[in-house]
Amino acid sequence: DSSFGAPFLDLRVARGASPPASTWPASLEAYSMEELVWIFSSATAFAGVASRHELGLASSQDEEVVCWHAPLRTWPPEDTAAAWAAADRRQLPTEDCGRVHRTSQGGFVEGHVEEWLEYDLSGEAYEERWHRLQPAALGVDGGSIALARIHEAPFELLVVTAGRFGYFRDGRSSALVAELVELDRRGVGLEKLLLDGSRPIESRRAMVNCEASVGVLDGWIIEHAVLPWKVGTRLQLSRSDGWVDLTASSRPSAALHNAVESLLQQVEAVEL
């Protein structure tokens, strides 16, 4: 792990068949509030760092307890700067912990396990089956890399490994996030907020000023995304400055490092 933990991104899309991404308008401003409700109710994402539970609650040698600390979340949002600062202090307050059971030979840390099951701590609420994807681009494979903008909006996280990437951006201001967190605590959900005609439409769109996607390193092509019009397009970062290296112990190859540097340089060119 890095000093923060093991960086991760979790994206879940449940839309079924959709029109080609090229037929979707390519900005939040083009969508009605009802359409935004559908987009953000049919996809969710969270990202941050994972770590083993220090108390060691696992019940067997093939199992360990893992906790996911997510400073980035589509809904409800997090106080991202404060959450990253807590991670930097190795303070990872989270209720998102589960038992991870390895179903094939190999060490979990070294990345040799091909399949594993995740359960809640009681072992009764849910079960998720995970499997490792084959490397997508052997030409630039070699280690992993993780970078993040953790101090100010837009907050971003980029995780790259085995020829694939995960990306999260959150452009919501700290003041807006604080308001949304409090509203969510009081039981006011995103759908109700987006459909609240008493609020200016610009402020309602700002509530969902975030995105998450996964794709292949070859061309930085997005394969799945919270925002459906991003699918099939090339990944674009928001800023070139303020990135912090969160890379874990497996250092990137020269080819992988150069690919990420090229992506950052393209942002710089746009900013100029």
PyMOL commands that set and color helices and strands:
alter all, ss='L'
color gray80, all
select helices_A, chain A and resi 21-23+28-30+33-41+80-88+138-140+174-185+190-194+201-206+218-220+228-230+254-271
alter helices_A, ss='H'
color red, helices_A
select strands_A, chain A and resi 6-13+43-52+63-73+97-102+115-120+127-131+144-149+155-161+164-170+210-216+221-225+243-245
alter strands_A, ss='S'
color yellow, strands_A
deselect
rebuild
show_as cartoon
